[in-house]
Amino acid sequence: MTNEQSLNKGLKKARELALEHIKNCLQDVCDDLVNHAVTNYSSPRGAFTGNTITSYAIGLFLDGEFDYYYANDGIKPPVRVKLRKGERATLSPAWDGTTRSFTGTVDTGGGYGLDYSYKFLQSFKPKTKGIVLVMCSGTEYSTYIETKMNGNVLTDTFRKASGMLNNFKPMN
């Protein structure tokens, strides 16, 4: 083996070790981001089916390739699939423990929010190389909750995210 081959082999191994360390640190960041989103979720009507609050997910992309998927598995599941626009349901109890009725106001694909998040992240294509984190909620009405109902789905977490990314530990 030549010196150049040895050097390239060593650089490749160093990159692999550094990426593994970064991925481990980012898994802690993913925990923090999802926990922050769940803790700070707010909607004037509460969590009816539970699909928004249970659908927070993060995809890690390395050089444009989907590498890792993180979702909060420590939260109770939604009580039913997403309502479609015009569909009315009465839940007793709703995800948040209340008993009430609600009529869907936004077109959805039905199904569960977490499934939608995973499909979105699998199909996402970053426009840059390197390490990219993408966080989402899996309900088509997340924007509606924030813009029309003055709730909080991901905006507050987005504002806090850069501070959470500063928690990297040195490699040992």
N, CA, C and O of each residue as an XYZ file, in Angstrom:
688
protein
N       0.858     -1.180      0.000
C       0.000      0.000      0.000
C       0.899      1.236      0.000
O       1.880      1.303      0.741
N       0.555      2.202     -0.830
C       1.351      3.427     -0.903
C       0.986      4.353      0.252
O      -0.018      4.147      0.934
N       1.805      5.365      0.460
C       1.524      6.372      1.484
C       0.197      7.068      1.205
O      -0.581      7.321      2.126
N      -0.060      7.376     -0.055
C      -1.309      8.054     -0.425
C      -2.512      7.163     -0.125
O      -3.525      7.646      0.380
N      -2.412      5.876     -0.428
C      -3.509      4.954     -0.131
C      -3.729      4.839      1.378
O      -4.868      4.820      1.844
N      -2.645      4.763      2.129
C      -2.752      4.698      3.592
C      -3.400      5.963      4.150
O      -4.258      5.897      5.030
N      -2.983      7.108      3.630
C      -3.555      8.371      4.064
C      -5.050      8.436      3.739
O      -5.849      8.833      4.587
N      -5.428      8.055      2.534
C      -6.844      8.068      2.137
C      -7.673      7.113      2.982
O      -8.803      7.424      3.358
N      -7.102      5.943      3.281
C      -7.795      4.976      4.134
C      -7.991      5.558      5.534
O      -9.065      5.416      6.118
N      -6.971      6.205      6.068
C      -7.065      6.833      7.385
C      -8.069      7.972      7.405
O      -8.827      8.109      8.366
N      -8.087      8.792      6.358
C      -9.056      9.896      6.273
C     -10.484      9.373      6.184
O     -11.400      9.936      6.783
N     -10.663      8.299      5.435
C     -12.000      7.705      5.315
C     -12.474      7.194      6.675
O     -13.627      7.400      7.056
N     -11.578      6.529      7.403
C     -11.919      6.007      8.731
C     -12.209      7.156      9.703
O     -13.152      7.072     10.490
N     -11.420      8.212      9.654
C     -11.644      9.376     10.521
C     -13.001     10.008     10.228
O     -13.712     10.402     11.152
N     -13.364     10.109      8.954
C     -14.666     10.674      8.564
C     -15.801      9.805      9.097
O     -16.796     10.319      9.607
N     -15.649      8.481      8.978
C     -16.670      7.560      9.487
C     -16.844      7.724     10.996
O     -17.972      7.773     11.487
N     -15.748      7.808     11.727
C     -15.817      7.977     13.179
C     -16.454      9.319     13.551
O     -17.275      9.391     14.466
N     -16.073     10.373     12.841
C     -16.640     11.700     13.115
C     -18.136     11.717     12.821
O     -18.915     12.272     13.597
N     -18.543     11.112     11.703
C     -19.973     11.072     11.366
C     -20.760     10.269     12.395
O     -21.873     10.651     12.758
N     -20.204      9.183     12.860
C     -20.887      8.383     13.880
C     -21.052      9.189     15.167
O     -22.104      9.138     15.804
N     -20.018      9.927     15.544
C     -20.110     10.776     16.735
C     -21.173     11.866     16.539
O     -21.976     12.119     17.437
N     -21.174     12.493     15.390
C     -22.160     13.542     15.092
C     -23.570     12.962     15.111
O     -24.481     13.577     15.665
N     -23.759     11.796     14.520
C     -25.078     11.160     14.537
C     -25.543     10.883     15.962
O     -26.711     11.098     16.287
N     -24.633     10.407     16.816
C     -24.998     10.156     18.214
C     -25.402     11.448     18.918
O     -26.382     11.472     19.663
N     -24.652     12.516     18.685
C     -25.005     13.818     19.272
C     -26.338     14.308     18.728
O     -27.155     14.847     19.474
N     -26.561     14.124     17.436
C     -27.804     14.583     16.820
C     -29.009     13.790     17.321
O     -30.120     14.320     17.355
N     -28.811     12.543     17.705
C     -29.918     11.788     18.280
C     -30.374     12.433     19.585
O     -31.569     12.471     19.876
N     -29.423     12.941     20.375
C     -29.787     13.672     21.594
C     -30.522     14.965     21.239
O     -31.488     15.334     21.906
N     -30.067     15.646     20.197
C     -30.740     16.864     19.732
C     -32.152     16.530     19.268
O     -33.091     17.271     19.560
N     -32.311     15.422     18.549
C     -33.648     15.007     18.094
C     -34.574     14.793     19.281
O     -35.731     15.212     19.250
N     -34.071     14.142     20.332
C     -34.856     13.982     21.563
C     -35.309     15.337     22.087
O     -36.482     15.536     22.404
N     -34.366     16.259     22.173
C     -34.671     17.595     22.708
C     -35.693     18.324     21.836
O     -36.625     18.940     22.354
N     -35.523     18.256     20.523
C     -36.436     18.958     19.610
C     -37.856     18.397     19.697
O     -38.821     19.153     19.808
N     -37.976     17.084     19.648
C     -39.316     16.487     19.700
C     -39.953     16.727     21.060
O     -41.137     17.056     21.137
N     -39.192     16.570     22.124
C     -39.749     16.835     23.461
C     -40.192     18.290     23.596
O     -41.224     18.575     24.203
N     -39.410     19.209     23.027
C     -39.789     20.625     23.071
C     -41.095     20.847     22.306
O     -41.983     21.554     22.782
N     -41.209     20.249     21.131
C     -42.425     20.429     20.331
C     -43.644     19.874     21.063
O     -44.693     20.519     21.089
N     -43.522     18.697     21.653
C     -44.648     18.098     22.383
C     -45.021     18.964     23.583
O     -46.198     19.242     23.811
N     -44.026     19.385     24.340
C     -44.269     20.190     25.538
C     -44.895     21.537     25.206
O     -45.715     22.046     25.971
N     -44.516     22.116     24.072
C     -44.977     23.461     23.726
C     -46.114     23.482     22.720
O     -46.524     24.556     22.279
N     -46.631     22.320     22.348
C     -47.778     22.262     21.438
C     -48.955     22.967     22.090
O     -49.243     22.772     23.271
N     -49.625     23.786     21.303
C     -50.846     24.415     21.812
C     -51.823     24.623     20.670
O     -51.453     24.977     19.551
N     -53.062     24.395     20.991
C     -54.162     24.639     20.070
C     -55.345     25.060     20.925
O     -55.646     24.415     21.930
N     -56.018     26.137     20.534
C     -57.166     26.578     21.336
C     -58.226     25.494     21.518
O     -58.995     25.531     22.478
N     -58.266     24.542     20.608
C     -59.248     23.470     20.713
C     -58.657     22.194     21.308
O     -59.327     21.163     21.342
N     -57.422     22.252     21.773
C     -56.790     21.072     22.355
C     -56.395     20.060     21.291
O     -56.457     20.340     20.094
N     -55.994     18.900     21.736
C     -55.606     17.821     20.826
C     -56.790     16.871     20.705
O     -57.087     16.116     21.631
N     -57.463     16.912     19.559
C     -58.685     16.131     19.379
C     -58.366     14.657     19.104
O     -58.662     13.796     19.932
N     -57.770     14.365     17.957
C     -57.423     12.973     17.645
C     -56.044     12.601     18.174
O     -55.759     11.424     18.397
N     -55.185     13.602     18.376
C     -53.814     13.363     18.815
C     -52.838     13.176     17.671
O     -51.665     12.887     17.907
N     -53.293     13.335     16.436
C     -52.411     13.081     15.300
C     -51.301     14.111     15.135
O     -50.201     13.752     14.713
N     -51.550     15.367     15.452
C     -50.481     16.358     15.308
C     -49.411     16.153     16.371
O     -48.229     16.039     16.045
N     -49.803     16.106     17.614
C     -48.836     16.033     18.713
C     -48.059     14.714     18.724
O     -46.948     14.663     19.250
N     -48.621     13.656     18.156
C     -47.923     12.371     18.114
C     -47.153     12.158     16.814
O     -46.522     11.116     16.638
N     -47.194     13.124     15.907
C     -46.581     12.915     14.585
C     -45.259     13.632     14.391
O     -44.703     13.596     13.294
N     -44.739     14.281     15.420
C     -43.453     14.957     15.270
C     -42.377     13.936     14.918
O     -42.241     12.903     15.574
N     -41.624     14.242     13.880
C     -40.571     13.327     13.430
C     -39.434     14.139     12.826
O     -39.622     15.267     12.370
N     -38.254     13.536     12.836
C     -37.063     14.187     12.298
C     -36.316     13.186     11.422
O     -36.114     12.030     11.795
N     -35.919     13.660     10.263
C     -35.081     12.865      9.382
C     -33.679     13.439      9.367
O     -33.503     14.657      9.318
N     -32.684     12.570      9.410
C     -31.285     12.964      9.285
C     -30.825     12.522      7.899
O     -30.977     11.362      7.516
N     -30.265     13.465      7.164
C     -29.777     13.200      5.818
C     -28.285     13.450      5.784
O     -27.810     14.492      6.235
N     -27.544     12.487      5.244
C     -26.101     12.614      5.086
C     -25.795     12.646      3.599
O     -26.061     11.689      2.870
N     -25.228     13.769      3.162
C     -24.900     13.963      1.750
C     -26.087     13.642      0.841
O     -25.938     12.993     -0.194
N     -27.258     14.105      1.246
C     -28.457     13.970      0.433
C     -29.218     12.670      0.598
O     -30.296     12.513      0.025
N     -28.680     11.729      1.371
C     -29.320     10.426      1.546
C     -30.001     10.332      2.907
O     -29.440     10.736      3.926
N     -31.206      9.800      2.908
C     -31.970      9.582      4.138
C     -31.230      8.544      4.966
O     -31.016      7.421      4.508
N     -30.834      8.912      6.189
C     -30.003      8.035      7.004
C     -30.675      7.591      8.294
O     -30.439      6.476      8.760
N     -31.494      8.428      8.866
C     -31.986      8.166     10.216
C     -33.350      8.813     10.384
O     -33.600      9.903      9.868
N     -34.217      8.144     11.097
C     -35.561      8.631     11.366
C     -35.785      8.602     12.866
O     -35.528      7.592     13.520
N     -36.266      9.714     13.411
C     -36.527      9.787     14.836
C     -37.958     10.257     15.065
O     -38.399     11.233     14.458
N     -38.674      9.572     15.930
C     -40.009      9.996     16.347
C     -40.151      9.704     17.827
O     -39.461      8.837     18.362
N     -41.027     10.412     18.480
C     -41.247     10.238     19.916
C     -42.076      8.979     20.135
O     -43.258      8.939     19.792
N     -41.465      7.971     20.697
C     -42.204      6.738     20.964
C     -42.695      6.648     22.407
O     -43.250      5.628     22.814
N     -42.492      7.711     23.175
C     -42.903      7.697     24.575
C     -44.200      8.443     24.828
O     -44.439      8.896     25.947
N     -45.032      8.580     23.823
C     -46.273      9.336     23.962
C     -47.438      8.417     23.567
O     -47.292      7.556     22.699
N     -48.573      8.607     24.204
C     -49.709      7.739     23.879
C     -50.116      7.958     22.419
O     -49.967      9.064     21.897
N     -50.617      6.940     21.771
C     -50.962      7.045     20.346
C     -52.233      7.863     20.123
O     -52.993      8.106     21.061
N     -52.462      8.285     18.879
C     -53.713      8.991     18.584
C     -54.912      8.062     18.814
O     -54.783      6.838     18.797
N     -56.068      8.674     19.027
C     -57.269      7.877     19.308
C     -58.017      7.467     18.048
O     -58.902      6.613     18.096
N     -57.663      8.071     16.930
C     -58.277      7.694     15.644
C     -57.487      8.359     14.524
O     -56.589      9.160     14.784
N     -57.816      8.031     13.291
C     -57.173      8.642     12.133
C     -57.607     10.100     12.010
O     -58.560     10.539     12.654
N     -56.884     10.840     11.169
C     -57.205     12.248     10.936
C     -58.586     12.380     10.296
O     -58.986     11.558      9.472
N     -59.302     13.429     10.693
C     -60.584     13.710     10.073
C     -60.348     14.299      8.686
O     -59.399     15.053      8.474
N     -61.200     13.956      7.769
C     -61.169     14.573      6.446
C     -62.044     15.822      6.481
O     -62.892     15.975      7.360
N     -61.830     16.700      5.527
C     -62.612     17.943      5.476
C     -64.105     17.610      5.415
O     -64.549     16.832      4.571
N     -64.868     18.218      6.331
C     -66.307     18.011      6.393
C     -66.734     16.810      7.228
O     -67.913     16.686      7.562
N     -65.815     15.938      7.568
C     -66.136     14.773      8.387
C     -66.302     15.208      9.836
O     -65.495     15.978     10.358
N     -67.332     14.722     10.470
C     -67.599     15.069     11.869
C     -67.426     13.826     12.734
O     -67.826     12.722     12.362
N     -66.822     14.037     13.894
C     -66.642     12.934     14.834
C     -66.850     13.440     16.243
O     -66.559     14.595     16.555
N     -67.353     12.571     17.083
C     -67.462     12.827     18.513
C     -66.554     11.821     19.203
O     -66.645     10.616     18.969
N     -65.682     12.334     20.054
C     -64.760     11.460     20.770
C     -64.982     11.597     22.269
O     -65.067     12.700     22.809
N     -65.073     10.459     22.917
C     -65.257     10.428     24.359
C     -64.403      9.293     24.923
O     -64.868      8.155     24.993
N     -63.192      9.575     25.317
C     -62.582     10.899     25.338
C     -61.784     11.189     24.054
O     -61.368     10.282     23.332
N     -61.593     12.475     23.809
C     -60.661     12.910     22.775
C     -59.245     12.642     23.304
O     -59.080     12.266     24.464
N     -58.228     12.834     22.463
C     -56.852     12.546     22.875
C     -56.471     13.306     24.144
O     -55.763     12.779     25.002
N     -56.948     14.552     24.256
C     -56.594     15.373     25.412
C     -57.466     15.108     26.640
O     -57.339     15.810     27.643
N     -58.355     14.098     26.578
C     -59.153     13.706     27.733
C     -60.536     14.325     27.801
O     -61.348     13.927     28.636
N     -60.822     15.295     26.935
C     -62.142     15.918     26.940
C     -63.111     15.063     26.118
O     -62.701     14.139     25.417
N     -64.383     15.385     26.216
C     -65.398     14.770     25.364
C     -65.974     15.875     24.507
O     -66.505     16.861     25.018
N     -65.867     15.707     23.208
C     -66.377     16.751     22.322
C     -66.470     16.256     20.895
O     -66.026     15.160     20.555
N     -67.068     17.108     20.070
C     -67.218     16.833     18.647
C     -66.407     17.838     17.864
O     -66.140     18.944     18.334
N     -66.021     17.448     16.673
C     -65.242     18.332     15.812
C     -65.525     17.961     14.364
O     -65.734     16.794     14.034
N     -65.528     18.973     13.512
C     -65.689     18.759     12.081
C     -64.400     19.168     11.386
O     -63.896     20.271     11.598
N     -63.867     18.279     10.558
C     -62.628     18.557      9.837
C     -62.758     19.784      8.954
O     -63.745     19.935      8.235
N     -61.758     20.665      9.005
C     -61.791     21.913      8.246
C     -60.760     21.954      7.127
O     -60.766     22.883      6.319
N     -59.870     20.960      7.064
C     -58.784     20.940      6.079
C     -58.775     19.577      5.398
O     -59.000     18.555      6.045
N     -58.514     19.561      4.095
C     -58.377     18.290      3.389
C     -57.209     17.504      3.954
O     -56.103     18.029      4.080
N     -57.450     16.255      4.293
C     -56.381     15.376      4.746
C     -56.473     14.068      3.970
O     -57.456     13.811      3.275
N     -55.465     13.271      4.096
C     -55.483     11.950      3.484
C     -56.032     10.901      4.424
O     -55.942      9.706      4.142
N     -56.615     11.342      5.568
C     -57.018     10.372      6.579
C     -55.755      9.759      7.150
O     -54.709     10.408      7.139
N     -55.810      8.588      7.628
C     -54.620      7.905      8.133
C     -54.072      8.559      9.389
O     -54.684      9.453      9.975
N     -52.900      8.083      9.781
C     -52.258      8.580     10.991
C     -51.135      9.552     10.657
O     -50.409      9.373      9.679
N     -51.005     10.585     11.486
C     -50.014     11.627     11.252
C     -48.587     11.118     11.217
O     -47.798     11.570     10.387
N     -48.234     10.192     12.092
C     -46.858      9.695     12.136
C     -46.498      8.962     10.844
O     -45.365      9.059     10.371
N     -47.448      8.234     10.276
C     -47.203      7.569      8.982
C     -46.931      8.604      7.894
O     -46.053      8.418      7.052
N     -47.688      9.687      7.923
C     -47.519     10.767      6.945
C     -46.144     11.422      7.096
O     -45.489     11.734      6.102
N     -45.707     11.630      8.355
C     -44.378     12.205      8.602
C     -43.290     11.325      8.006
O     -42.380     11.818      7.339
N     -43.387     10.025      8.246
C     -42.371      9.100      7.744
C     -42.324      9.111      6.214
O     -41.245      9.150      5.624
N     -43.482      9.076      5.583
C     -43.528      9.111      4.111
C     -42.931     10.412      3.577
O     -42.195     10.409      2.590
N     -43.255     11.523      4.241
C     -42.691     12.805      3.821
C     -41.165     12.781      3.918
O     -40.477     13.163      2.971
N     -40.644     12.341      5.041
C     -39.194     12.342      5.235
C     -38.490     11.398      4.261
O     -37.396     11.706      3.787
N     -39.098     10.262      3.960
C     -38.502      9.347      2.990
C     -38.432      9.955      1.598
O     -37.518      9.651      0.832
N     -39.389     10.811      1.269
C     -39.430     11.393     -0.075
C     -38.677     12.721     -0.175
O     -38.463     13.230     -1.275
N     -38.277     13.280      0.964
C     -37.602     14.577      0.981
C     -36.212     14.473      0.351
O     -35.490     13.504      0.584
N     -35.850     15.463     -0.434
C     -34.527     15.517     -1.060
C     -33.861     16.839     -0.694
O     -34.244     17.889     -1.210
N     -32.858     16.797      0.199
C     -32.161     18.040      0.570
C     -31.484     18.674     -0.644
O     -31.051     17.983     -1.567
N     -31.405     19.976     -0.620
C     -30.770     20.709     -1.724
C     -29.289     20.934     -1.479
O     -28.595     21.482     -2.335
N     -28.796     20.517     -0.314
C     -27.384     20.702      0.012
C     -26.779     19.375      0.430
O     -27.485     18.457      0.847
N     -25.475     19.289      0.314
C     -24.737     18.115      0.794
C     -24.402     18.322      2.266
O     -24.678     19.383      2.826
N     -23.821     17.332      2.877
C     -23.462     17.434      4.273
C     -24.545     16.846      5.139
O     -25.239     15.914      4.733
N     -24.696     17.388      6.337
C     -25.660     16.888      7.319
C     -26.860     17.825      7.348
O     -26.713     19.033      7.531
N     -28.045     17.257      7.166
C     -29.285     18.031      7.160
C     -30.277     17.349      8.098
O     -30.505     16.143      8.004
N     -30.859     18.127      8.995
C     -31.954     17.657      9.843
C     -33.239     18.296      9.338
O     -33.275     19.497      9.072
N     -34.284     17.503      9.206
C     -35.587     18.010      8.786
C     -36.611     17.533      9.804
O     -36.758     16.332     10.032
N     -37.318     18.476     10.414
C     -38.346     18.143     11.389
C     -39.698     18.483     10.801
O     -39.847     19.488     10.106
N     -40.686     17.643     11.079
C     -42.025     17.895     10.547
C     -43.083     17.377     11.511
O     -42.799     16.633     12.450
N     -44.299     17.797     11.243
C     -45.467     17.178     11.866
C     -46.252     16.544     10.723
O     -46.153     16.988      9.580
N     -47.005     15.541     11.018
C     -47.645     14.770      9.957
C     -49.108     15.081      9.718
O     -49.870     14.212      9.293
N     -49.507     16.319      9.991
C     -50.897     16.669      9.719
C     -50.959     17.849      8.754
O     -50.241     18.839      8.892
N     -51.831     17.706      7.791
C     -51.999     18.744      6.784
C     -52.530     20.045      7.385
O     -52.415     21.104      6.768
N     -53.097     19.973      8.559
C     -53.692     21.153      9.189
C     -52.787     21.807     10.230
O     -53.246     22.672     10.977
N     -51.529     21.423     10.300
C     -50.608     22.056     11.250
C     -50.494     23.556     11.000
O     -50.502     24.345     11.945
N     -50.388     23.950      9.738
C     -50.325     25.374      9.395
C     -51.619     26.068      9.791
O     -51.591     27.198     10.278
N     -52.750     25.406      9.589
C     -54.049     25.963      9.967
C     -54.086     26.228     11.476
O     -54.559     27.278     11.912
N     -53.588     25.281     12.266
C     -53.568     25.457     13.725
C     -52.772     26.711     14.086
O     -53.174     27.480     14.959
N     -51.634     26.912     13.402
C     -50.789     28.066     13.733
C     -51.332     29.375     13.171
O     -51.340     30.381     13.882
N     -51.781     29.395     11.929
C     -52.160     30.662     11.295
C     -53.599     31.083     11.559
O     -53.874     32.272     11.720
N     -54.505     30.142     11.607
C     -55.920     30.488     11.787
C     -56.381     30.404     13.238
O     -57.305     31.107     13.648
N     -55.728     29.536     14.008
C     -56.155     29.331     15.393
C     -55.164     29.912     16.407
O     -55.381     29.818     17.615
N     -54.073     30.514     15.911
C     -53.035     31.080     16.779
C     -52.456     30.062     17.759
O     -52.148     30.393     18.904
N     -52.313     28.832     17.301
C     -51.705     27.789     18.119
C     -50.209     27.695     17.837
O     -49.645     28.524     17.122
N     -49.589     26.690     18.399
C     -48.163     26.457     18.180
C     -47.946     24.973     17.898
O     -48.201     24.121     18.749
N     -47.475     24.682     16.695
C     -47.154     23.306     16.323
C     -45.639     23.142     16.284
O     -45.086     22.318     17.013
N     -44.969     23.914     15.443
C     -43.512     23.816     15.324
C     -42.780     25.153     15.372
O     -41.552     25.166     15.461
N     -43.482     26.260     15.317
C     -42.823     27.565     15.241
C     -41.901     27.812     16.438
O     -40.755     28.223     16.257
N     -42.384     27.571     17.640
C     -41.550     27.822     18.820
C     -40.325     26.910     18.840
O     -39.233     27.340     19.212
N     -40.505     25.675     18.449
C     -39.370     24.740     18.401
C     -38.356     25.186     17.354
O     -37.150     25.090     17.581
N     -38.833     25.671     16.213
C     -37.924     26.181     15.177
C     -37.080     27.331     15.737
O     -35.878     27.409     15.482
N     -37.711     28.207     16.491
C     -36.985     29.352     17.067
C     -35.928     28.916     18.078
O     -34.904     29.584     18.225
N     -36.160     27.819     18.766
C     -35.234     27.335     19.799
C     -34.192     26.355     19.249
O     -33.222     26.040     19.938
N     -34.377     25.878     18.042
C     -33.550     24.784     17.508
C     -32.069     25.111     17.466
O     -31.253     24.260     17.818
N     -31.696     26.302     17.052
C     -30.264     26.598     16.929
C     -29.569     26.510     18.286
O     -28.412     26.094     18.351
N     -30.237     26.887     19.355
C     -29.659     26.757     20.691
C     -29.493     25.308     21.108
O     -28.555     24.971     21.829
N     -30.396     24.448     20.660
C     -30.302     23.030     20.989
C     -29.177     22.355     20.218
O     -28.640     21.341     20.664
N     -28.822     22.899     19.084
C     -27.750     22.314     18.276
C     -26.367     22.624     18.837
O     -25.370     22.100     18.341
N     -26.294     23.455     19.849
C     -25.012     23.797     20.457
C     -24.586     22.833     21.551
O     -23.591     23.072     22.235
N     -25.324     21.755     21.722
C     -25.060     20.811     22.814
C     -24.137     19.664     22.426
O     -24.220     18.595     23.030
N     -23.271     19.843     21.453
C     -22.398     18.762     21.014
C     -21.315     18.506     22.052
O     -20.799     19.430     22.680
N     -20.988     17.243     22.214
C     -19.930     16.840     23.146
C     -18.664     16.546     22.345
O     -18.754     16.117     21.195
N     -17.496     16.768     22.926
C     -16.260     16.430     22.202
C     -16.142     14.916     22.019
O     -16.671     14.137     22.811
N     -15.441     14.520     20.964
C     -15.171     13.104     20.729
C     -14.146     12.606     21.743
O     -13.210     13.325     22.091
N     -14.322     11.402     22.205
C     -13.354     10.792     23.126
C     -12.441      9.858     22.375
O     -11.556      9.245     22.973
